[in-house]
Amino acid sequence: MPTWDRRNYEVPDARLVQAEREIYQQFGEEVSINLKAKSLVKFGKSATLTTGSLQTVWTVGGNETYISTNAIDSISSSSVIDLEEIYIEGHTVTGTGQDQKFTFVSFTVNLNGQTRVALPIPLARVSMAYNNSGTLLLGRVVVYENTALSLGVPVDTSKIHIDIPLGLQESSKAATTFSDTDYYILTGGFGSVSLKQGGAADFYLEIREAGKVFRQVASISATNAGPWTINLDPAVIIPKNADLRVRVETSDNNLVVFTSFQGYLAKVI
């Protein structure tokens, strides 16, 4: 069995070392946070919410329609004059069911106003998009499966997989995916109801391993007067080739919530 010696110049964190050991014990794979050298903090803001259902904390609204092929191939803006360069992070996929394997990719693409632009690499998942230029976006930017548009935005909103909302310069999606070479050591998070509003919300952290369904691995509640912050010890281990999202159920219609989660990627070695 591999060993995890502490280096004298490092600040020790026993839960991270223990997480590496647990991955080896449970999945039979040796991983290294040190060799990956990458942390991940994801922030999410919801669209206005409705009661009676669980909805993802992302600005598109509702829940993303997850796909099993590399069909996310398009980007456009609701503004005819947006020509900015957009940076995108996501994953391509091979295989199906429990044999699905995700590969992380990143690239840039230039907008052409409301006209569809093909992505240089079609994706199965998209987790981040931001304005990578020196001028402000004037419209809403959407990344989607090729479909009919109205003023640069898909008529069928189920085809949208991320957006940069009007007035912002980066996406705000509390969901991501992990590749075939990375585990995720989840160490904490935050959630709140907008301070501009009154109400309460229940947050659920959900993971889905390849070929399986989403399941709730953590849940916590917040009000506008009482946000939550959680420091996980022991940490929560997210397997490779897994989807991760935060969904929320609210007490009142039209609430907006914010959330974040944080942790470290661990590379399979």
C-alpha positions as CSV (number, residue, x, y, z in Angstrom):
1,M,0.0,0.0,0.0
2,P,1.4,3.5,-0.9
3,T,2.4,5.9,1.9
4,W,1.7,9.6,2.2
5,D,4.6,11.2,4.0
6,R,4.2,14.7,5.2
7,R,6.7,17.2,4.0
8,N,8.2,19.4,6.7
9,Y,7.5,22.7,4.8
10,E,3.8,21.9,4.3
11,V,0.9,22.7,6.6
12,P,-0.7,19.3,7.4
13,D,-4.4,18.6,6.7
14,A,-5.2,15.2,8.0
15,R,-8.6,15.0,6.2
16,L,-6.8,15.3,2.8
17,V,-4.3,12.6,3.6
18,Q,-7.2,10.4,4.9
19,A,-9.2,11.1,1.7
20,E,-6.3,9.8,-0.4
21,R,-6.1,6.7,1.8
22,E,-9.9,6.2,1.5
23,I,-9.8,6.4,-2.3
24,Y,-7.2,3.7,-2.4
25,Q,-9.1,1.5,0.0
26,Q,-12.5,2.0,-1.7
27,F,-11.6,2.3,-5.4
28,G,-8.1,0.7,-5.5
29,E,-6.5,3.7,-7.1
30,E,-3.6,5.7,-5.8
31,V,-4.1,9.5,-6.1
32,S,-2.2,12.6,-5.3
33,I,-3.5,16.1,-4.4
34,N,0.1,17.3,-4.5
35,L,0.8,16.1,-8.1
36,K,-2.5,17.5,-9.4
37,A,-1.9,20.9,-7.7
38,K,-5.4,22.2,-8.5
39,S,-8.1,23.4,-6.2
40,L,-11.7,24.0,-7.3
41,V,-14.2,26.6,-5.9
42,K,-17.5,26.8,-7.7
43,F,-20.1,29.5,-7.2
44,G,-23.7,29.4,-8.2
45,K,-26.6,31.9,-8.4
46,S,-30.1,30.7,-9.1
47,A,-32.7,32.1,-11.4
48,T,-35.9,33.1,-9.6
49,L,-37.2,29.9,-8.0
50,T,-40.7,28.4,-7.7
51,T,-41.8,26.2,-4.8
52,G,-42.6,22.6,-4.9
53,S,-39.6,21.3,-6.9
54,L,-35.8,20.9,-6.6
55,Q,-34.0,23.2,-9.0
56,T,-30.3,23.6,-9.8
57,V,-28.5,26.6,-8.5
58,W,-27.7,28.1,-11.9
59,T,-28.8,31.2,-13.7
60,V,-30.5,29.3,-16.6
61,G,-33.3,28.1,-14.3
62,G,-34.9,24.7,-13.7
63,N,-32.6,21.7,-14.2
64,E,-30.0,21.0,-16.8
65,T,-30.8,18.2,-19.3
66,Y,-27.7,16.0,-19.1
67,I,-26.7,14.3,-22.3
68,S,-24.6,11.3,-23.1
69,T,-22.9,12.5,-26.3
70,N,-20.7,15.4,-27.4
71,A,-23.7,17.4,-28.7
72,I,-23.1,20.8,-27.0
73,D,-21.6,22.5,-30.0
74,S,-22.9,26.1,-30.2
75,I,-22.6,29.6,-28.7
76,S,-24.2,33.0,-29.3
77,S,-25.3,36.2,-27.7
78,S,-28.6,38.0,-27.4
79,S,-26.7,41.2,-28.5
80,V,-25.9,41.7,-32.2
81,I,-22.8,43.7,-31.3
82,D,-21.1,41.1,-29.0
83,L,-17.9,39.9,-30.6
84,E,-15.9,39.1,-27.5
85,E,-13.7,36.1,-26.9
86,I,-15.3,33.6,-24.5
87,Y,-13.2,31.1,-22.4
88,I,-15.0,27.8,-21.9
89,E,-14.2,24.8,-19.6
90,G,-16.0,21.5,-20.0
91,H,-15.7,17.8,-20.7
92,T,-16.0,15.5,-23.7
93,V,-17.3,11.9,-23.2
94,T,-16.6,8.5,-24.6
95,G,-18.5,5.3,-23.8
96,T,-22.0,4.9,-22.4
97,G,-23.6,4.0,-19.1
98,Q,-21.1,2.8,-16.4
99,D,-18.4,2.9,-19.1
100,Q,-18.6,6.6,-19.6
101,K,-15.3,8.4,-19.4
102,F,-15.0,12.2,-19.3
103,T,-12.0,14.2,-20.5
104,F,-11.4,17.8,-19.4
105,V,-11.0,20.4,-22.1
106,S,-10.7,24.2,-22.3
107,F,-10.7,26.6,-25.2
108,T,-11.7,30.0,-26.4
109,V,-14.2,31.0,-29.1
110,N,-15.2,34.4,-30.5
111,L,-18.8,35.5,-30.6
112,N,-20.6,36.7,-33.7
113,G,-23.5,38.6,-32.1
114,Q,-26.8,36.7,-32.3
115,T,-25.4,34.4,-35.0
116,R,-24.6,30.8,-33.9
117,V,-20.9,30.0,-33.7
118,A,-19.7,26.4,-33.7
119,L,-17.6,25.4,-30.7
120,P,-14.1,24.2,-31.7
121,I,-14.6,21.1,-29.5
122,P,-18.2,19.8,-29.1
123,L,-18.9,18.9,-25.4
124,A,-20.9,16.6,-23.3
125,R,-20.6,18.9,-20.2
126,V,-19.8,22.6,-19.8
127,S,-19.0,24.0,-16.4
128,M,-17.6,27.5,-16.9
129,A,-17.8,30.3,-19.4
130,Y,-16.4,33.8,-19.0
131,N,-15.6,37.0,-21.0
132,N,-11.9,36.7,-21.9
133,S,-11.7,40.1,-23.7
134,G,-11.2,43.7,-22.9
135,T,-14.7,44.9,-23.6
136,L,-17.9,44.2,-21.7
137,L,-20.6,41.8,-22.9
138,L,-23.8,43.6,-23.7
139,G,-26.1,40.6,-24.1
140,R,-26.8,37.2,-22.5
141,V,-24.3,34.6,-23.8
142,V,-25.6,31.0,-24.1
143,V,-23.8,27.7,-24.8
144,Y,-26.1,25.0,-26.2
145,E,-26.9,22.2,-28.5
146,N,-27.6,23.4,-32.0
147,T,-31.2,24.3,-32.3
148,A,-33.6,27.1,-33.4
149,L,-32.8,30.6,-32.1
150,S,-34.8,33.7,-31.3
151,L,-32.6,36.8,-31.0
152,G,-29.6,34.6,-30.4
153,V,-31.1,32.5,-27.6
154,P,-32.5,28.9,-28.1
155,V,-36.2,28.6,-28.3
156,D,-36.0,25.2,-26.6
157,T,-34.4,26.2,-23.3
158,S,-33.6,22.5,-22.5
159,K,-30.8,22.8,-25.1
160,I,-29.0,25.4,-23.0
161,H,-26.2,24.0,-20.8
162,I,-24.7,27.3,-19.4
163,D,-25.1,31.0,-19.7
164,I,-23.5,34.3,-18.9
165,P,-26.5,36.3,-17.7
166,L,-27.3,39.8,-19.0
167,G,-25.1,42.3,-17.1
168,L,-22.5,39.7,-15.9
169,Q,-19.2,38.6,-17.4
170,E,-19.0,35.0,-16.1
171,S,-21.3,32.1,-15.7
172,S,-22.6,31.2,-12.2
173,K,-23.4,27.5,-12.2
174,A,-23.1,25.3,-9.0
175,A,-22.5,22.1,-11.0
176,T,-19.5,20.4,-12.6
177,T,-18.1,17.1,-13.8
178,F,-14.9,15.2,-13.0
179,S,-12.7,13.5,-15.5
180,D,-11.5,9.9,-15.8
181,T,-8.2,10.9,-14.2
182,D,-9.5,13.0,-11.2
183,Y,-11.2,12.5,-7.9
184,Y,-12.6,15.5,-6.0
185,I,-12.0,16.0,-2.3
186,L,-14.9,18.2,-1.2
187,T,-14.0,20.2,1.9
188,G,-16.8,22.8,2.4
189,G,-19.4,25.1,1.1
190,F,-21.7,28.1,1.6
191,G,-25.3,28.9,0.9
192,S,-27.8,31.7,1.4
193,V,-31.0,33.3,0.4
194,S,-30.6,36.7,-1.2
195,L,-30.4,39.4,1.5
196,K,-32.9,41.4,-0.6
197,Q,-35.6,38.8,0.0
198,G,-37.3,37.0,2.9
199,G,-37.7,33.3,2.9
200,A,-36.0,29.9,3.4
201,A,-34.4,27.3,1.2
202,D,-33.2,23.7,1.6
203,F,-29.9,22.9,-0.3
204,Y,-29.0,19.4,-1.5
205,L,-25.5,18.4,-2.7
206,E,-26.0,15.7,-5.3
207,I,-23.6,13.4,-7.1
208,R,-24.0,11.0,-10.0
209,E,-21.5,8.3,-10.8
210,A,-21.3,7.1,-14.4
211,G,-24.3,5.1,-15.4
212,K,-26.2,5.8,-12.2
213,V,-28.7,8.4,-10.9
214,F,-28.1,11.5,-8.9
215,R,-28.2,10.9,-5.1
216,Q,-28.1,13.4,-2.3
217,V,-24.9,13.2,-0.2
218,A,-25.5,16.3,2.0
219,S,-28.4,18.7,2.8
220,I,-28.7,21.9,4.8
221,S,-31.1,24.8,5.2
222,A,-30.8,28.6,5.2
223,T,-32.8,31.7,5.5
224,N,-32.1,35.3,4.4
225,A,-31.2,36.0,8.1
226,G,-29.1,32.8,8.5
227,P,-26.8,31.6,5.7
228,W,-24.9,28.4,6.2
229,T,-21.2,27.7,6.0
230,I,-19.9,24.1,6.4
231,N,-16.4,22.8,6.9
232,L,-16.3,19.1,6.1
233,D,-14.1,16.9,8.3
234,P,-13.9,14.2,7.1
235,A,-14.1,15.4,3.5
236,V,-16.6,14.1,1.0
237,I,-15.0,12.0,-1.8
238,I,-16.5,12.5,-5.3
239,P,-15.4,9.7,-7.6
240,K,-13.9,10.2,-11.1
241,N,-16.3,10.4,-14.0
242,A,-19.0,11.8,-11.7
243,D,-21.4,14.7,-12.0
244,L,-21.8,17.1,-9.1
245,R,-24.6,19.7,-8.6
246,V,-26.3,21.7,-5.9
247,R,-30.1,21.8,-6.1
248,V,-32.5,23.8,-3.9
249,E,-36.1,23.9,-2.8
250,T,-37.6,27.1,-1.5
251,S,-40.4,28.2,0.8
252,D,-41.6,31.0,-1.4
253,N,-41.9,31.8,-5.1
254,N,-39.4,34.1,-6.8
255,L,-36.6,33.7,-4.3
256,V,-33.0,33.8,-5.5
257,V,-30.2,31.8,-3.7
258,F,-26.4,31.7,-3.8
259,T,-24.1,28.8,-3.1
260,S,-20.6,27.7,-3.4
261,F,-18.6,24.5,-2.8
262,Q,-14.8,24.0,-2.5
263,G,-12.2,21.3,-2.5
264,Y,-9.1,19.8,-4.1
265,L,-8.7,17.6,-7.2
266,A,-6.7,14.5,-6.7
267,K,-4.9,13.0,-9.7
268,V,-4.8,9.2,-10.4
269,I,-1.2,8.2,-10.5
